[in-house]
């Protein structure tokens, strides 16, 4: 029986979302994700493509554009490599900036 006649493999949206979240952590080198919340992703998979929305927290000061480009590139690379899908859209939302100069616990400044 030919491979195409055996059926199809479907990768669930939530699996691709986990790949995207892990890829974002890798791109950020664990910087903000070690001390703060992990990136959260949602994905819509249709016809062999994945459209990704991801929220990240970044340390500040940093080149935010550079960090977002790194996250975008790593997500596309990992989803293509692991799931074999094209990624025509990655929407990155920077939810928080965490200052590396002032540590904060709740609303109090730590010296």
Z-matrix of the N, CA and C atoms (Angstrom, degrees):
N
C 1 1.442
C 2 1.537 1 108.42
N 3 1.312 2 115.51 1 134.80
C 4 1.455 3 121.63 2 178.75
C 5 1.529 4 110.31 3 -67.80
N 6 1.349 5 117.67 4 146.57
C 7 1.465 6 119.88 5 -179.43
C 8 1.535 7 113.61 6 -55.50
N 9 1.310 8 117.83 7 -39.43
C 10 1.467 9 120.90 8 -178.66
C 11 1.518 10 112.08 9 -66.86
N 12 1.311 11 117.23 10 -23.27
C 13 1.463 12 121.20 11 -179.19
C 14 1.522 13 112.59 12 -85.55
N 15 1.323 14 117.47 13 -12.25
C 16 1.464 15 121.44 14 -177.17
C 17 1.522 16 113.08 15 -78.37
N 18 1.308 17 117.68 16 -21.61
C 19 1.461 18 119.73 17 -177.98
C 20 1.511 19 110.75 18 137.71
N 21 1.306 20 115.64 19 -165.11
C 22 1.458 21 120.99 20 -177.57
C 23 1.525 22 109.17 21 -133.46
N 24 1.294 23 114.26 22 153.34
C 25 1.454 24 120.11 23 174.60
C 26 1.516 25 107.60 24 -103.51
N 27 1.316 26 115.88 25 129.00
C 28 1.464 27 120.60 26 177.93
C 29 1.517 28 107.92 27 -117.41
N 30 1.307 29 116.46 28 127.21
C 31 1.459 30 121.74 29 177.66
C 32 1.523 31 107.11 30 -101.75
N 33 1.318 32 116.16 31 123.49
C 34 1.464 33 121.63 32 -175.88
C 35 1.530 34 111.70 33 -65.15
N 36 1.324 35 114.92 34 149.19
C 37 1.467 36 121.39 35 178.47
C 38 1.526 37 111.07 36 -53.75
N 39 1.344 38 116.92 37 -42.53
C 40 1.468 39 119.71 38 -176.50
C 41 1.520 40 112.33 39 -66.35
N 42 1.339 41 117.43 40 -28.82
C 43 1.463 42 120.79 41 176.51
C 44 1.528 43 110.12 42 -69.22
N 45 1.315 44 116.30 43 -43.67
C 46 1.466 45 120.72 44 178.34
C 47 1.531 46 109.86 45 -66.27
N 48 1.336 47 117.26 46 -34.85
C 49 1.469 48 120.88 47 176.90
C 50 1.528 49 110.56 48 -63.60
N 51 1.322 50 117.36 49 -38.06
C 52 1.471 51 120.49 50 177.40
C 53 1.524 52 110.83 51 -66.47
N 54 1.316 53 116.37 52 -39.06
C 55 1.471 54 120.29 53 176.10
C 56 1.530 55 109.43 54 -60.92
N 57 1.324 56 116.56 55 -44.69
C 58 1.470 57 120.94 56 -178.90
C 59 1.530 58 111.17 57 -63.91
N 60 1.319 59 117.60 58 -43.09
C 61 1.467 60 121.06 59 179.17
C 62 1.520 61 111.36 60 -62.12
N 63 1.325 62 116.31 61 -44.71
C 64 1.462 63 120.54 62 179.18
C 65 1.535 64 110.23 63 -65.09
N 66 1.302 65 117.59 64 -40.12
C 67 1.466 66 121.26 65 178.92
C 68 1.530 67 110.76 66 -62.60
N 69 1.328 68 117.01 67 -39.89
C 70 1.470 69 120.39 68 178.06
C 71 1.523 70 110.37 69 -64.38
N 72 1.335 71 117.33 70 -41.73
C 73 1.474 72 120.35 71 176.52
C 74 1.519 73 110.74 72 -60.09
N 75 1.329 74 115.86 73 -42.49
C 76 1.471 75 120.36 74 179.05
C 77 1.530 76 110.22 75 -62.55
N 78 1.328 77 117.34 76 -43.60
C 79 1.466 78 121.65 77 -177.76
C 80 1.520 79 111.47 78 -65.61
N 81 1.317 80 116.31 79 -32.89
C 82 1.459 81 120.82 80 -179.88
C 83 1.523 82 111.45 81 -86.09
N 84 1.303 83 117.16 82 -0.02
C 85 1.469 84 124.03 83 178.98
C 86 1.521 85 111.59 84 55.03
N 87 1.309 86 116.50 85 29.72
C 88 1.454 87 119.73 86 178.16
C 89 1.515 88 114.63 87 71.58
N 90 1.335 89 119.21 88 3.39
C 91 1.466 90 122.20 89 -174.35
C 92 1.531 91 112.08 90 -55.00
N 93 1.291 92 117.14 91 -73.29
C 94 1.462 93 119.90 92 -178.52
C 95 1.516 94 111.41 93 -74.85
N 96 1.317 95 117.27 94 -28.05
C 97 1.456 96 119.87 95 -174.17
C 98 1.520 97 112.58 96 -73.98
N 99 1.336 98 118.65 97 -18.54
C 100 1.463 99 119.49 98 177.50
C 101 1.522 100 110.70 99 -71.29
N 102 1.322 101 117.93 100 -36.61
C 103 1.452 102 121.60 101 -175.17
C 104 1.528 103 112.80 102 -102.67
N 105 1.301 104 117.78 103 -13.48
C 106 1.455 105 121.33 104 -173.13
C 107 1.530 106 109.71 105 -132.60
N 108 1.304 107 114.44 106 -172.57
C 109 1.454 108 120.19 107 -177.24
C 110 1.531 109 112.10 108 -64.80
N 111 1.310 110 115.15 109 150.19
C 112 1.460 111 121.18 110 178.49
C 113 1.526 112 109.86 111 -77.46
N 114 1.325 113 116.89 112 156.08
C 115 1.473 114 119.67 113 175.40
C 116 1.531 115 110.61 114 -59.03
N 117 1.319 116 115.92 115 141.59
C 118 1.463 117 121.77 116 178.05
C 119 1.522 118 108.21 117 -116.07
N 120 1.320 119 115.58 118 130.09
C 121 1.466 120 120.10 119 -177.04
C 122 1.520 121 110.95 120 -123.86
N 123 1.325 122 114.45 121 149.80
C 124 1.457 123 121.54 122 167.51
C 125 1.522 124 106.09 123 -130.41
N 126 1.312 125 115.35 124 144.65
C 127 1.464 126 120.90 125 -173.24
C 128 1.518 127 109.70 126 -137.26
N 129 1.324 128 115.24 127 142.61
C 130 1.466 129 121.60 128 170.57
C 131 1.522 130 106.46 129 -118.08
N 132 1.336 131 115.32 130 120.16
C 133 1.464 132 121.40 131 179.56
C 134 1.520 133 108.29 132 -104.83
N 135 1.337 134 115.26 133 128.81
C 136 1.464 135 120.14 134 178.02
C 137 1.521 136 108.74 135 -152.59
N 138 1.305 137 116.99 136 129.65
C 139 1.470 138 123.64 137 174.73
C 140 1.531 139 112.88 138 52.36
N 141 1.320 140 117.01 139 44.33
C 142 1.459 141 120.38 140 176.39
C 143 1.516 142 115.61 141 76.65
N 144 1.348 143 116.60 142 11.60
C 145 1.463 144 119.89 143 176.64
C 146 1.522 145 108.96 144 -123.20
N 147 1.323 146 115.24 145 153.34
C 148 1.464 147 121.18 146 178.36
C 149 1.519 148 109.14 147 -124.39
N 150 1.308 149 115.95 148 125.77
C 151 1.467 150 121.67 149 174.72
C 152 1.525 151 106.57 150 -104.71
N 153 1.331 152 115.33 151 124.21
C 154 1.461 153 121.31 152 -169.61
C 155 1.522 154 111.24 153 -114.62
N 156 1.325 155 116.05 154 137.95
C 157 1.466 156 123.68 155 168.68
C 158 1.520 157 105.59 156 -123.64
N 159 1.342 158 116.24 157 128.56
C 160 1.458 159 119.61 158 -177.64
C 161 1.519 160 110.51 159 -138.24
N 162 1.328 161 115.91 160 140.73
C 163 1.463 162 122.71 161 177.18
C 164 1.516 163 108.26 162 -111.79
N 165 1.333 164 116.18 163 133.54
C 166 1.460 165 121.40 164 -178.63
C 167 1.522 166 110.40 165 -132.11
N 168 1.332 167 115.50 166 159.14
C 169 1.464 168 123.45 167 170.35
C 170 1.519 169 105.81 168 -114.65
N 171 1.328 170 116.64 169 135.19
C 172 1.459 171 121.03 170 -178.13
C 173 1.517 172 110.88 171 -121.30
N 174 1.324 173 115.56 172 148.84
C 175 1.453 174 119.85 173 170.98
C 176 1.523 175 107.83 174 -74.64
N 177 1.330 176 115.46 175 151.07
C 178 1.454 177 121.20 176 -179.54
C 179 1.513 178 107.95 177 -135.14
N 180 1.291 179 122.40 178 138.02
C 181 1.461 180 126.23 179 8.53
C 182 1.527 181 111.52 180 -82.13
N 183 1.295 182 114.42 181 145.03
C 184 1.461 183 123.03 182 176.84
C 185 1.524 184 106.88 183 -163.42
N 186 1.323 185 116.29 184 162.04
C 187 1.454 186 120.67 185 175.06
C 188 1.529 187 107.38 186 -79.22
N 189 1.315 188 116.07 187 98.74
C 190 1.461 189 121.49 188 -174.07
C 191 1.524 190 110.96 189 -62.31
N 192 1.317 191 117.64 190 -41.27
C 193 1.467 192 120.99 191 178.33
C 194 1.513 193 111.80 192 -60.60
N 195 1.332 194 116.74 193 -44.03
C 196 1.468 195 121.13 194 177.21
C 197 1.517 196 111.59 195 -60.54
N 198 1.328 197 116.23 196 -45.30
C 199 1.463 198 120.54 197 -178.72
C 200 1.527 199 110.36 198 -63.07
N 201 1.345 200 117.14 199 -41.49
C 202 1.468 201 120.63 200 179.69
C 203 1.524 202 111.40 201 -67.90
N 204 1.339 203 117.65 202 -38.88
C 205 1.470 204 120.18 203 176.17
C 206 1.526 205 110.79 204 -62.59
N 207 1.329 206 117.22 205 -39.76
C 208 1.465 207 120.93 206 178.32
C 209 1.525 208 110.89 207 -64.19
N 210 1.333 209 116.87 208 -42.70
C 211 1.463 210 121.25 209 178.09
C 212 1.528 211 109.88 210 -62.71
N 213 1.330 212 117.19 211 -47.30
C 214 1.468 213 122.05 212 179.69
C 215 1.525 214 110.80 213 -57.29
N 216 1.316 215 116.48 214 -51.32
C 217 1.464 216 120.46 215 -178.00
C 218 1.510 217 113.31 216 -61.51
N 219 1.324 218 116.70 217 -41.49
C 220 1.470 219 120.35 218 -179.07
C 221 1.522 220 111.41 219 -68.49
N 222 1.334 221 117.08 220 -38.84
C 223 1.470 222 120.35 221 177.78
C 224 1.520 223 110.52 222 -62.06
N 225 1.328 224 116.84 223 -47.97
C 226 1.470 225 120.58 224 179.97
C 227 1.532 226 110.29 225 -60.21
N 228 1.326 227 116.13 226 -46.44
C 229 1.472 228 121.25 227 -179.16
C 230 1.531 229 112.24 228 -60.41
N 231 1.333 230 117.03 229 -46.81
C 232 1.465 231 120.56 230 -176.48
C 233 1.528 232 112.26 231 -70.38
N 234 1.337 233 118.15 232 -40.19
C 235 1.465 234 119.66 233 179.77
C 236 1.526 235 110.16 234 -67.82
N 237 1.331 236 117.36 235 -41.10
C 238 1.475 237 119.66 236 175.94
C 239 1.521 238 110.67 237 -60.91
N 240 1.325 239 116.40 238 -46.36
C 241 1.458 240 120.76 239 -176.04
C 242 1.516 241 114.35 240 -70.15
N 243 1.326 242 117.28 241 -41.59
C 244 1.467 243 120.66 242 -174.88
C 245 1.525 244 113.87 243 -90.88
N 246 1.332 245 117.44 244 -34.25
C 247 1.469 246 120.05 245 -176.45
C 248 1.521 247 112.75 246 -110.36
N 249 1.337 248 117.43 247 -11.04
C 250 1.459 249 120.51 248 179.54
C 251 1.516 250 113.50 249 68.60
N 252 1.333 251 116.58 250 29.28
C 253 1.465 252 120.60 251 -177.91
C 254 1.519 253 110.55 252 -112.49
N 255 1.312 254 115.51 253 150.20
C 256 1.454 255 121.11 254 171.31
C 257 1.538 256 107.52 255 -81.71
N 258 1.316 257 115.76 256 152.47
C 259 1.465 258 121.23 257 -178.11
C 260 1.533 259 107.82 258 -128.52
N 261 1.343 260 117.38 259 87.95
C 262 1.458 261 120.01 260 -176.93
C 263 1.530 262 113.76 261 -76.23
N 264 1.347 263 117.08 262 -14.98
C 265 1.458 264 118.98 263 -175.69
C 266 1.523 265 110.93 264 -147.12
N 267 1.337 266 115.23 265 127.63
C 268 1.464 267 121.96 266 171.92
C 269 1.524 268 106.25 267 -130.67
N 270 1.322 269 116.66 268 115.15
C 271 1.458 270 122.18 269 178.31
C 272 1.527 271 106.69 270 -104.14
N 273 1.340 272 115.70 271 119.48
C 274 1.458 273 121.06 272 -177.98
C 275 1.524 274 108.51 273 -109.49
N 276 1.317 275 115.82 274 126.57
C 277 1.459 276 122.19 275 175.97
C 278 1.525 277 107.89 276 -112.21
N 279 1.325 278 116.10 277 123.10
C 280 1.461 279 120.28 278 174.95
C 281 1.521 280 105.90 279 -88.53
N 282 1.327 281 115.25 280 105.61
C 283 1.466 282 120.92 281 -175.78
C 284 1.514 283 112.44 282 -79.36
N 285 1.331 284 116.49 283 -35.67
C 286 1.464 285 120.27 284 -176.88
C 287 1.508 286 110.55 285 -146.33
N 288 1.323 287 114.95 286 148.66
C 289 1.455 288 122.40 287 169.01
C 290 1.524 289 106.40 288 -115.33
N 291 1.327 290 116.60 289 126.49
C 292 1.456 291 121.55 290 -179.61
C 293 1.518 292 108.40 291 -109.01
N 294 1.320 293 116.29 292 119.12
C 295 1.455 294 120.94 293 -178.92
C 296 1.520 295 110.42 294 -72.03
N 297 1.310 296 115.71 295 131.71
C 298 1.458 297 119.91 296 177.21
C 299 1.528 298 110.41 297 -83.24
N 300 1.350 299 117.23 298 -10.54
C 301 1.464 300 121.36 299 -178.94
C 302 1.519 301 113.00 300 -87.98
N 303 1.323 302 116.43 301 -26.36
C 304 1.456 303 119.28 302 178.91
C 305 1.521 304 108.59 303 -125.82
N 306 1.305 305 116.01 304 117.71
C 307 1.463 306 119.45 305 174.43
C 308 1.510 307 108.06 306 -80.30
N 309 1.294 308 117.83 307 141.27
C 310 1.459 309 120.25 308 -179.88
C 311 1.518 310 109.83 309 -128.82
N 312 1.309 311 114.04 310 136.04
C 313 1.447 312 121.72 311 172.17
C 314 1.512 313 105.01 312 -121.17
N 315 1.314 314 116.75 313 111.69
C 316 1.460 315 119.49 314 -174.00
C 317 1.520 316 108.80 315 62.21
N 318 1.336 317 117.12 316 -122.49
C 319 1.461 318 120.47 317 179.40
C 320 1.523 319 111.94 318 -106.78
N 321 1.341 320 117.97 319 4.63
C 322 1.451 321 120.88 320 -177.36
C 323 1.515 322 111.61 321 -97.94
N 324 1.311 323 114.69 322 145.06
C 325 1.457 324 120.53 323 178.69
C 326 1.532 325 109.09 324 -85.94
N 327 1.313 326 117.01 325 133.14
C 328 1.463 327 121.99 326 178.23
C 329 1.509 328 108.55 327 -101.23
N 330 1.323 329 117.69 328 133.24
C 331 1.478 330 120.87 329 -179.49
C 332 1.497 331 110.51 330 -105.83
